[in-house]
Amino acid sequence: MTAEKRPFVLYEYLRFFWQRKWWFLVVPLATIVLTVIAGRLLLQGEKYTGKAVVFTGSIDVKELTDPKNIEAKFPDVKNLDVVVPEKQYVQITVKGDDEQDVSRELKLVVSEYSQELKRHSQERIDVTTKYLHALEERERALQQKVDYYSEQIQSGRLNPEQLYDISALLVESENNLTEVMERVNRIRGNLVFYEKPAVLSETVAKSKTYTGQLMAVGLVLGLFLTVVWLVLWKYILDARRYYSS
């Protein structure tokens, strides 16, 4: 047997495909349907998803920002998922088959968590403010000392030994005053720029079904299988024709 020369093989395949073009409709449609059904069975989950984003502000305590610690506070809430997508933000997700139950559980978690954040935030502000007031009192007392020592030195009534002692006390008081003033300014700045926690969003919606993505996968798979099937079909027909001749 000698091989037959076929200069237009591509044309033959294209013509063969065109004559059976309905396969490009039937097979992709079938794979789309099967892919969507299989995907929904495999990805089957709860019908509703509740999401909330909480801004933790300046709070960096692990007990209040670690996802595992937050989830542990709500053992009765099923399908609860807590993640930290980025610093200072906590995303809370609750899933379920009943929209009202999902909404109720989400509100419960968000309410208790946000209250705990606000409580910790206020305690931190109160403690810092109290400390600031104490430093301000210390600042006033040191300023009075500095003023008193300066007046004594400038009075001209001190003997050399007294002048030496008062000068040393003045230097010490000025150094302490400078240090306290720096701390006061730093704490005031911290209070001014302190970020309080807040609930940024809270929504409940139907869970994503991925139908569009599954249909796209089914279409690509269907077209691929159609091409493979038609190429194999044409190859078998050509092989039979060749060996029969």
C-alpha positions as CSV (number, residue, x, y, z in Angstrom):
1,M,0.0,0.0,0.0
2,T,1.3,3.5,-0.9
3,A,0.3,6.6,1.0
4,E,-2.1,8.8,-0.9
5,K,-1.1,12.4,-1.3
6,R,-3.7,14.7,0.2
7,P,-2.6,18.4,-0.2
8,F,-5.8,19.9,1.4
9,V,-6.1,18.0,4.6
10,L,-7.1,21.1,6.6
11,Y,-9.8,21.9,4.1
12,E,-11.1,18.3,4.4
13,Y,-11.3,18.6,8.2
14,L,-13.0,22.0,8.0
15,R,-15.5,20.6,5.5
16,F,-16.1,17.6,7.7
17,F,-16.7,19.9,10.7
18,W,-19.1,22.1,8.7
19,Q,-21.1,19.1,7.6
20,R,-21.5,18.1,11.2
21,K,-21.8,21.6,12.7
22,W,-24.8,20.6,14.8
23,W,-22.4,18.8,17.1
24,F,-21.0,22.2,18.1
25,L,-24.4,23.0,19.4
26,V,-25.5,19.7,21.0
27,V,-22.3,18.8,22.9
28,P,-21.6,22.2,24.4
29,L,-25.2,22.6,25.5
30,A,-25.0,19.1,27.2
31,T,-21.7,19.9,28.9
32,I,-23.0,23.3,30.1
33,V,-26.0,21.6,31.7
34,L,-24.0,18.8,33.2
35,T,-21.3,21.2,34.5
36,V,-23.8,23.5,36.1
37,I,-25.6,20.6,37.8
38,A,-22.4,19.0,39.0
39,G,-21.0,22.3,40.2
40,R,-24.1,23.1,42.2
41,L,-24.1,19.6,43.8
42,L,-20.4,19.9,44.7
43,L,-20.6,23.5,45.7
44,Q,-23.9,23.2,47.4
45,G,-24.0,25.3,50.5
46,E,-26.2,27.7,52.5
47,K,-28.6,29.8,50.6
48,Y,-27.9,33.1,52.4
49,T,-24.7,34.8,53.4
50,G,-24.4,37.7,55.9
51,K,-21.3,39.8,55.9
52,A,-20.1,42.6,58.2
53,V,-17.0,44.7,58.2
54,V,-15.8,46.1,61.5
55,F,-13.1,48.8,61.8
56,T,-11.1,48.1,64.9
57,G,-9.4,51.5,64.9
58,S,-6.4,51.9,67.2
59,I,-7.1,48.6,69.1
60,D,-4.4,46.1,68.5
61,V,-5.1,43.7,71.4
62,K,-4.9,40.1,70.1
63,E,-7.9,39.0,72.2
64,L,-10.1,41.4,70.2
65,T,-8.5,41.1,66.8
66,D,-7.5,37.5,66.3
67,P,-10.1,35.6,64.3
68,K,-9.9,32.4,66.4
69,N,-10.5,34.4,69.6
70,I,-13.5,36.2,68.1
71,E,-15.1,32.9,66.9
72,A,-14.5,31.3,70.3
73,K,-16.7,33.9,71.9
74,F,-19.7,32.7,69.8
75,P,-19.8,28.9,70.1
76,D,-23.6,28.8,69.5
77,V,-23.4,30.6,66.1
78,K,-23.1,28.0,63.3
79,N,-21.3,28.7,60.1
80,L,-19.4,31.7,61.5
81,D,-16.3,32.7,59.8
82,V,-14.0,35.6,60.9
83,V,-11.1,36.9,58.8
84,V,-8.8,39.9,58.9
85,P,-8.5,41.0,55.3
86,E,-6.1,43.8,56.3
87,K,-4.9,45.6,59.4
88,Q,-7.6,47.3,61.4
89,Y,-10.4,45.5,59.6
90,V,-12.3,42.4,60.7
91,Q,-14.8,40.7,58.3
92,I,-17.5,38.6,59.9
93,T,-19.5,36.1,57.8
94,V,-22.5,34.1,58.8
95,K,-24.2,31.5,56.5
96,G,-27.5,29.7,56.7
97,D,-30.6,28.6,54.8
98,D,-33.0,31.0,56.5
99,E,-32.5,34.7,55.8
100,Q,-34.0,35.9,59.1
101,D,-31.8,33.5,61.1
102,V,-28.7,34.6,59.3
103,S,-29.6,38.3,59.8
104,R,-30.3,37.7,63.5
105,E,-27.1,35.8,64.2
106,L,-25.1,38.3,62.3
107,K,-26.6,41.2,64.3
108,L,-25.9,39.3,67.5
109,V,-22.2,38.8,66.7
110,V,-21.6,42.3,65.3
111,S,-23.4,43.9,68.2
112,E,-21.6,42.1,71.0
113,Y,-18.2,42.3,69.2
114,S,-18.6,46.1,68.5
115,Q,-19.7,46.7,72.1
116,E,-16.7,44.9,73.4
117,L,-14.4,47.0,71.1
118,K,-16.1,50.2,72.2
119,R,-15.8,49.3,75.9
120,H,-12.1,48.5,75.5
121,S,-11.6,51.7,73.5
122,Q,-13.3,53.9,76.1
123,E,-11.4,52.2,79.0
124,R,-8.2,52.9,77.1
125,I,-9.1,56.6,76.5
126,D,-10.1,57.0,80.2
127,V,-6.9,55.5,81.5
128,T,-4.8,57.6,79.1
129,T,-6.7,60.8,80.0
130,K,-6.2,60.1,83.7
131,Y,-2.5,59.6,83.1
132,L,-2.4,62.8,81.1
133,H,-4.0,64.8,83.9
134,A,-1.5,63.5,86.3
135,L,1.4,64.5,84.0
136,E,-0.2,67.9,83.6
137,E,-0.2,68.3,87.4
138,R,3.4,67.2,87.4
139,E,4.2,69.7,84.7
140,R,2.7,72.6,86.6
141,A,4.5,71.6,89.8
142,L,7.8,71.5,88.0
143,Q,7.2,74.8,86.3
144,Q,6.6,76.4,89.7
145,K,9.9,75.0,90.9
146,V,11.7,76.3,87.9
147,D,10.2,79.7,88.4
148,Y,11.0,79.7,92.1
149,Y,14.7,78.6,91.6
150,S,15.1,81.2,88.8
151,E,13.8,84.0,91.1
152,Q,16.2,82.9,93.9
153,I,19.2,82.9,91.6
154,Q,18.3,86.3,90.1
155,S,17.6,87.9,93.5
156,G,21.3,88.2,94.3
157,R,20.7,87.3,98.0
158,L,22.4,83.9,97.8
159,N,25.9,83.1,99.0
160,P,28.1,81.0,96.7
161,E,27.3,77.7,98.3
162,Q,23.5,78.4,98.1
163,L,23.8,79.6,94.5
164,Y,25.6,76.4,93.6
165,D,22.9,74.2,95.2
166,I,19.9,76.2,93.8
167,S,21.5,76.2,90.3
168,A,21.8,72.4,90.5
169,L,18.2,72.1,91.5
170,L,17.2,74.4,88.7
171,V,19.0,72.3,86.1
172,E,17.4,69.1,87.4
173,S,13.9,70.7,87.5
174,E,14.3,72.0,84.0
175,N,15.4,68.6,82.7
176,N,12.5,66.9,84.4
177,L,10.1,69.6,83.1
178,T,11.3,69.1,79.5
179,E,10.9,65.3,79.8
180,V,7.3,65.7,81.2
181,M,6.4,68.2,78.6
182,E,7.5,65.8,75.8
183,R,5.4,63.0,77.3
184,V,2.4,65.3,77.7
185,N,2.6,66.4,74.1
186,R,3.0,62.8,72.9
187,I,0.0,61.6,74.9
188,R,-2.1,64.6,73.7
189,G,-1.2,63.6,70.1
190,N,-2.1,60.0,70.7
191,L,-5.6,61.1,72.0
192,V,-6.1,63.4,69.1
193,F,-5.3,60.8,66.5
194,Y,-6.8,57.9,68.3
195,E,-9.2,56.0,66.0
196,K,-12.3,54.6,67.6
197,P,-13.9,51.3,66.4
198,A,-16.9,51.3,64.2
199,V,-19.2,49.0,62.1
200,L,-18.6,49.9,58.5
201,S,-21.1,47.6,56.8
202,E,-23.6,44.8,57.5
203,T,-25.5,43.0,54.7
204,V,-27.4,39.8,54.1
205,A,-27.8,38.5,50.6
206,K,-28.3,35.2,48.7
207,S,-25.1,33.2,48.5
208,K,-23.1,33.2,45.2
209,T,-24.0,30.3,42.9
210,Y,-21.1,30.6,40.4
211,T,-23.6,29.8,37.6
212,G,-21.8,32.1,35.1
213,Q,-18.4,30.6,35.8
214,L,-19.8,27.1,35.6
215,M,-21.5,27.8,32.2
216,A,-18.2,29.2,30.8
217,V,-16.3,26.1,31.9
218,G,-19.0,23.9,30.4
219,L,-18.9,25.8,27.1
220,V,-15.1,25.6,26.8
221,L,-15.2,21.9,27.8
222,G,-18.0,21.2,25.3
223,L,-16.2,22.8,22.4
224,F,-13.0,21.0,23.2
225,L,-14.7,17.6,23.4
226,T,-16.5,18.3,20.1
227,V,-13.3,19.1,18.3
228,V,-11.6,16.0,19.7
229,W,-14.6,13.8,18.8
230,L,-14.9,15.1,15.3
231,V,-11.1,14.8,14.7
232,L,-11.1,11.3,16.0
233,W,-14.2,10.5,13.8
234,K,-12.6,11.9,10.7
235,Y,-9.4,10.0,11.4
236,I,-11.2,6.7,11.8
237,L,-13.2,7.2,8.6
238,D,-10.0,8.0,6.7
239,A,-8.2,5.0,8.2
240,R,-11.0,2.7,7.1
241,R,-11.1,4.1,3.6
242,Y,-7.3,3.8,3.3
243,Y,-7.2,0.1,4.5
244,S,-10.2,-0.9,2.5
245,S,-8.6,0.4,-0.7
